[in-house]
Amino acid sequence: MAEQMEPTITDNQLEDIDVTTKKDGGITKVILTPGNNDNKPRDGDKVKVHYVGKLDNGEIFDSSRERDDPFEFTIGEGSVIKGWDEGVATMGVGELANFKIRSDYGYGKTGSLPRIPGDATLYFEVELLDIRGDDISPDSDGSLMKRLVQKGHGFKTANTGANLRIKLLGKLDGKIFDDREIDLEFGEGIEHQLCKGLERAIGKMKENEIAEIDIEASQGWGQSGNTELGIPSNSKLKYRVELIKLDKMKESWELDDSEKLTYAETFKGKGTKFFKNGCIENAIEYYKKAKDFAEAAKDEDEGEKVKIQQVMAALHLNLAMCYIKLGREVEAIEECDLALAIDRDNIKGYYRRGEARFARRDFDLALNDYKKVLHLDPENKAAKNKKNICEMNVRKEEERSKALYTKMFSAVVSSNTQRGDVPIDNHHINDGAE
């Protein structure tokens, strides 16, 4: 009887790795060129890859290399096939690997016609070029980046007024400057020495989540720095944050009308405190939240209705002042319009709208607003002063326009004279009118 031979195992087969989370063999990987194993993608990271995709018969069905156009996607979002989501997450930056992906981790029974038939096993050569965290900056300019370390529970995130417990570890140039566990109300981070970028990032987290946050100076303490924390001007910060506890603030639909009005006044007061301390953006958040509560109140009592309208008008005007401070005049004008729709004799409404229009150099419109202020309050010195400035600027604009039209008309007459055109004497035209 012939001796049975042991199956031959190639070097590549020795390196074949089952990289599925279930360890069911649905995704296997062979590393061709190792990468940086200290820098692997996490859920929420954006990755950039080059790839070549083939079928069982060796036919290439897609290739970013042929297009010379790397492909980008976000890990864990489900925007690509499962084989990619799980497979690429095992790679280090710079790694080149071959993947074999079973159909249930690929395009399944239906395939992706016409190029990929149903139940197709897919073969990919993938190179991981770059990893970036989630850009959560307001302008998507990379000034505030978040990377997930540990997934949180559920779906809820903090709203203004939510009660939080967080654990912080802040580093500057590799040195720890902030290591503490604190309880705070979301929206009041500035009172706990949290820069705006850090509080914004915390607002994107779920309970029990741990994340790493990279903060550029524009989202941190800016040019002024923070002497209490020992942070110089224009410093880049790194934080590791754990959201230990999250109790959301009740939403307006969870409250009765009297509670809504109470919450509106409470948040209005907190907004005013931030405004007086120069924290304008925080003030805006609290005024907006107060407005949400006041708008939701539908009390049938006439006295309460009047009170709600008064609170709403005050909130519109407070927001207008905030927007003027930030140079957002269009939004300021909109808030003044809303306040004046509630109270057409509101002096502050006209004055602040005039201020916003003045800042936009709409002097004629601003002049009308200051005149309305003086109609309601003839001794208002600020309005008198601004009215005089507007009148002077309106006259200058009229003089400039007159000079421009005169110059244009002279140029036209000069051009006609050079061509020999004869002006028409309308006195010799009989158009039939008696």
C-alpha positions in Angstrom: 0.0 0.0 0.0 1.4 3.3 -1.1 2.4 5.7 1.7 0.1 8.8 1.9 1.9 12.1 1.3 1.3 15.1 3.6 -0.4 18.0 1.7 2.2 20.6 0.7 1.8 24.0 2.5 3.1 27.0 0.6 4.6 30.1 2.3 1.5 32.1 1.4 -0.8 29.5 2.9 1.3 29.7 6.1 0.6 33.4 6.2 -3.1 33.1 5.5 -5.0 34.8 8.4 -8.7 34.5 9.2 -9.6 38.2 10.0 -13.3 37.8 10.6 -14.6 38.8 14.0 -16.6 35.5 14.1 -13.6 33.5 12.9 -15.7 31.7 10.3 -13.2 32.0 7.4 -15.3 34.5 5.5 -12.3 36.9 5.1 -8.8 35.7 4.9 -5.7 37.9 4.5 -2.1 37.4 3.3 0.2 40.2 4.2 2.5 41.1 1.3 4.1 44.2 2.9 3.8 44.9 6.6 2.5 48.3 7.8 2.6 50.2 11.0 0.7 48.0 13.5 0.5 50.8 16.0 -1.7 52.8 13.7 -4.7 50.7 12.6 -8.2 52.0 11.7 -11.0 52.2 14.3 -14.7 52.6 13.8 -15.4 56.1 12.6 -12.0 56.6 11.0 -11.7 57.7 7.4 -9.3 55.5 5.4 -7.7 55.9 2.0 -6.8 52.8 0.0 -5.6 51.7 -3.4 -7.1 48.4 -4.5 -7.4 45.9 -7.4 -10.5 43.6 -7.4 -10.6 40.2 -9.2 -13.0 37.3 -9.7 -12.2 33.6 -9.4 -11.2 33.5 -13.1 -8.6 36.3 -12.6 -10.7 38.9 -14.3 -10.2 42.4 -12.9 -13.6 44.0 -12.2 -12.4 47.2 -10.6 -9.1 49.0 -9.9 -8.3 52.3 -8.2 -4.7 52.0 -9.4 -5.8 52.0 -13.1 -7.8 55.2 -12.4 -4.9 56.5 -10.3 -7.6 57.6 -7.8 -7.4 56.2 -4.2 -10.7 55.3 -2.6 -11.9 56.7 0.7 -14.5 55.4 3.1 -15.4 55.4 6.8 -14.8 52.3 8.8 -17.8 50.8 10.5 -20.4 52.8 8.7 -21.5 50.0 6.4 -20.8 52.1 3.3 -18.7 49.3 1.8 -19.1 45.5 1.7 -18.6 43.7 5.1 -15.4 42.1 3.9 -13.8 45.5 3.5 -15.2 47.0 6.7 -13.7 44.1 8.7 -10.7 43.4 6.6 -9.2 46.9 6.2 -9.7 47.5 9.9 -7.0 44.8 10.5 -4.4 46.7 8.4 -1.7 49.1 9.5 -0.8 52.2 7.5 1.5 51.3 4.7 0.4 47.7 4.7 -0.2 45.8 1.4 -2.3 42.7 1.6 -4.3 40.2 -0.4 -7.9 39.5 0.7 -10.1 36.6 -0.2 -13.7 37.5 0.6 -16.5 34.9 0.6 -19.8 36.0 -1.0 -21.7 36.4 2.3 -19.0 39.1 3.2 -19.2 40.5 -0.3 -22.2 41.0 -2.6 -24.1 37.9 -1.6 -26.5 35.9 -3.8 -27.5 38.9 -5.9 -24.0 40.1 -6.8 -23.4 43.5 -8.3 -24.3 43.1 -11.9 -23.1 43.3 -14.6 -19.5 42.9 -13.3 -19.9 40.7 -10.2 -22.2 37.6 -10.4 -24.1 36.3 -7.5 -22.4 34.1 -4.9 -19.0 35.3 -6.2 -15.8 35.0 -4.1 -13.8 38.2 -4.4 -10.1 38.7 -4.4 -8.6 42.1 -3.5 -5.1 43.5 -3.3 -5.4 46.4 -0.9 -2.9 49.0 0.2 -3.8 51.2 3.2 -2.4 54.7 2.4 -3.8 56.8 5.2 -6.0 56.9 8.3 -7.8 60.0 9.6 -10.2 60.5 12.5 -13.7 61.9 12.1 -13.6 65.6 11.3 -16.1 67.1 13.6 -14.9 70.7 13.2 -17.7 73.3 12.4 -16.1 74.1 9.0 -14.8 70.6 8.2 -11.3 72.0 8.1 -9.6 69.3 10.2 -9.3 71.6 13.3 -11.2 69.2 15.5 -10.7 65.4 15.0 -12.2 62.5 16.9 -11.0 58.9 17.0 -13.0 56.2 18.7 -11.2 54.1 21.4 -14.3 52.3 22.8 -17.8 52.3 21.5 -20.5 53.8 23.7 -24.0 52.5 24.5 -27.2 53.4 22.7 -27.8 56.3 20.5 -28.3 59.3 22.7 -25.8 62.2 22.8 -25.8 65.3 25.1 -28.1 68.2 24.5 -27.8 71.6 26.1 -28.4 71.3 29.8 -27.6 67.5 30.0 -25.9 66.4 33.1 -22.6 64.6 32.4 -19.7 62.9 34.2 -16.5 62.8 32.2 -13.0 61.7 32.7 -10.3 63.8 31.0 -6.6 63.3 30.2 -5.2 66.3 28.3 -1.8 66.5 26.8 0.3 69.3 25.3 3.5 68.3 23.5 3.3 64.9 25.1 3.0 66.3 28.7 -0.1 65.9 30.8 -1.7 69.2 31.8 -5.2 68.1 32.6 -6.1 64.9 34.5 -9.5 64.9 36.3 -13.0 63.5 36.6 -15.8 66.1 36.7 -19.5 66.5 36.7 -20.9 69.3 34.5 -23.9 70.6 32.7 -23.4 70.4 28.9 -23.1 73.9 27.5 -21.3 75.2 30.6 -17.9 73.6 29.8 -16.2 77.0 29.8 -16.9 77.2 33.5 -14.9 74.0 33.9 -12.0 75.1 31.8 -13.1 73.1 28.7 -12.3 74.8 25.4 -15.1 75.0 22.8 -13.6 72.2 20.7 -13.5 69.8 23.5 -17.1 70.5 24.5 -18.2 70.1 20.9 -16.5 66.7 20.8 -18.1 65.6 24.0 -21.4 66.5 22.4 -20.7 63.9 19.7 -20.1 61.1 22.2 -22.4 58.3 23.6 -22.5 57.1 27.2 -19.5 54.9 28.1 -17.7 56.0 24.9 -14.0 56.6 25.1 -12.4 58.9 22.4 -9.2 60.6 21.5 -9.6 64.3 20.4 -7.1 66.4 18.5 -7.8 70.1 18.9 -6.1 72.8 16.8 -5.7 76.2 18.4 -8.7 77.7 16.6 -10.9 75.2 18.4 -8.9 75.3 21.6 -7.7 78.4 23.6 -6.6 80.3 20.5 -4.1 83.2 20.7 -4.9 84.0 24.3 -4.0 80.5 25.6 -5.1 79.5 29.1 -2.8 80.6 32.0 -4.7 78.5 34.6 -4.1 75.3 32.7 -0.6 76.4 31.6 -1.4 76.5 27.9 0.5 79.0 25.7 -1.1 80.8 22.8 -1.8 78.9 19.5 -1.3 75.5 21.2 -2.5 72.1 19.7 -4.1 69.9 22.3 -4.7 66.2 22.6 -7.4 64.7 24.9 -8.6 61.3 25.9 -12.2 61.5 27.1 -14.4 59.0 28.7 -18.1 59.8 29.0 -19.0 58.0 32.1 -22.6 59.2 32.7 -25.1 61.0 30.4 -28.5 62.2 31.7 -30.2 64.1 28.9 -32.0 67.3 29.5 -35.8 66.9 29.1 -37.0 68.0 25.7 -39.9 70.4 25.4 -42.5 67.7 24.5 -41.8 66.0 27.8 -42.9 69.1 29.9 -46.2 70.8 30.6 -46.6 74.4 29.6 -45.7 75.9 33.0 -42.5 73.8 33.1 -41.7 74.9 29.5 -41.9 78.6 30.5 -39.8 78.0 33.6 -37.1 76.2 31.6 -37.2 79.0 29.0 -36.6 81.7 31.7 -33.9 79.6 33.3 -32.0 79.1 30.1 -32.4 82.7 29.2 -30.8 83.7 32.5 -27.9 81.3 31.8 -27.5 82.7 28.3 -27.3 86.3 29.7 -24.7 85.2 32.3 -22.5 83.8 29.4 -23.1 87.0 27.4 -21.9 89.2 30.2 -18.8 87.1 30.6 -18.0 87.5 26.9 -18.9 83.8 26.0 -21.1 84.8 23.1 -21.3 81.4 21.4 -22.3 79.7 24.7 -24.9 82.5 25.2 -26.4 81.7 21.7 -26.8 78.0 22.5 -28.7 78.8 25.8 -30.9 81.5 24.2 -31.8 79.1 21.4 -32.7 76.3 23.8 -34.8 78.9 25.8 -36.5 79.8 22.6 -37.3 76.1 21.9 -39.1 75.8 25.3 -40.9 79.1 25.0 -42.1 78.3 21.4 -43.5 75.0 22.6 -45.5 76.6 25.4 -49.2 76.8 24.4 -50.9 78.1 27.6 -54.5 79.0 27.1 -54.4 81.6 29.9 -54.2 85.1 28.5 -51.8 86.3 31.1 -49.5 83.4 30.5 -49.7 84.0 26.7 -48.6 87.6 27.2 -45.7 86.4 29.4 -44.6 83.9 26.7 -44.6 86.5 24.0 -42.6 88.8 26.2 -40.0 86.1 26.8 -39.9 85.3 23.1 -39.3 88.9 22.2 -36.5 89.3 24.7 -34.9 86.1 23.4 -35.0 87.3 19.8 -33.4 90.6 20.8 -30.7 88.9 22.9 -29.9 86.7 20.0 -29.7 89.7 17.8 -27.2 91.3 20.1 -25.1 88.2 20.1 -25.1 88.0 16.3 -24.1 91.7 16.1 -21.2 91.0 18.4 -20.1 88.2 16.1 -20.5 90.2 12.9 -23.5 88.0 11.7 -25.7 91.0 10.8 -28.1 89.1 8.6 -29.1 86.8 11.4 -29.3 89.8 13.8 -31.8 91.5 11.4 -33.9 88.4 11.2 -34.1 88.1 15.0 -35.1 91.8 15.2 -37.8 91.3 12.6 -39.2 88.5 14.7 -39.2 90.6 17.9 -40.9 93.5 16.1 -43.6 91.1 14.8 -44.4 90.4 18.4 -44.1 94.1 19.6 -44.1 96.7 16.8 -43.2 99.4 19.3 -40.1 97.7 20.7 -37.4 100.3 20.9 -34.6 97.8 21.3 -35.9 95.9 18.2 -35.6 99.0 16.0 -32.3 100.1 17.5 -30.5 96.8 17.2 -31.8 96.3 13.7 -30.5 99.8 12.9 -27.1 98.7 14.4 -27.0 95.6 12.2 -27.9 97.6 9.1 -25.4 100.3 10.0 -22.7 97.6 10.2 -23.7 96.4 6.7 -23.5 100.1 5.5 -27.2 100.0 4.6 -27.4 103.6 5.9 -30.8 104.5 4.4 -32.4 101.5 6.0 -30.6 102.1 9.3 -31.7 105.7 9.2 -35.3 104.6 9.1 -34.8 102.4 12.2 -33.1 105.2 14.2 -36.0 107.5 13.2 -38.5 105.0 14.6 -36.5 104.8 17.8 -36.7 108.6 18.1 -40.4 108.6 17.3 -40.9 106.3 20.3 -38.1 107.8 22.5 -37.3 111.4 21.4 -34.5 111.8 23.9 -32.6 108.7 22.9 -29.0 110.1 22.6 -27.5 107.0 21.0 -30.2 107.0 18.3 -29.8 110.7 17.7 -26.0 110.3 17.2 -26.5 107.3 14.8 -29.2 109.2 12.9 -26.9 112.1 12.2 -24.1 109.8 11.1 -26.5 107.9 8.8 -27.8 111.2 7.3 -24.2 112.3 6.6 -23.4 109.0 4.9 -26.6 109.0 2.8 -25.7 112.5 1.6 -22.2 111.3 0.6 -23.7 108.3 -1.2 -26.1 110.7 -3.1 -23.2 113.0 -4.0 -21.1 110.1 -5.2 -23.9 108.7 -7.3 -24.6 112.2 -8.8 -21.0 112.6 -9.7 -20.8 109.2 -11.3 -23.9 109.8 -13.4 -22.6 113.2 -14.5 -19.4 111.6 -15.6 -21.2 108.9 -17.5 -23.5 111.3 -19.2 -20.6 113.6 -20.2 -18.8 110.6 -21.7 -21.9 109.7 -23.8 -22.3 113.2 -25.1 -18.6 113.4 -25.9 -18.8 110.1 -27.8 -21.9 111.3 -29.8 -20.2 114.6 -30.7 -17.1 112.8 -32.0 -19.4 110.6 -34.3 -21.2 113.6 -35.5 -24.6 112.6 -34.1 -27.2 115.4 -34.1 -29.3 115.7 -30.9 -33.0 115.4 -31.5 -35.2 118.5 -30.8 -38.3 117.0 -29.3 -40.1 120.3 -29.6 -40.5 119.7 -33.4 -42.0 116.2 -33.0 -45.8 115.9 -33.3 -46.8 112.6 -31.7 -50.5 113.1 -32.2 -51.2 114.4 -28.7 -53.4 117.5 -28.5 
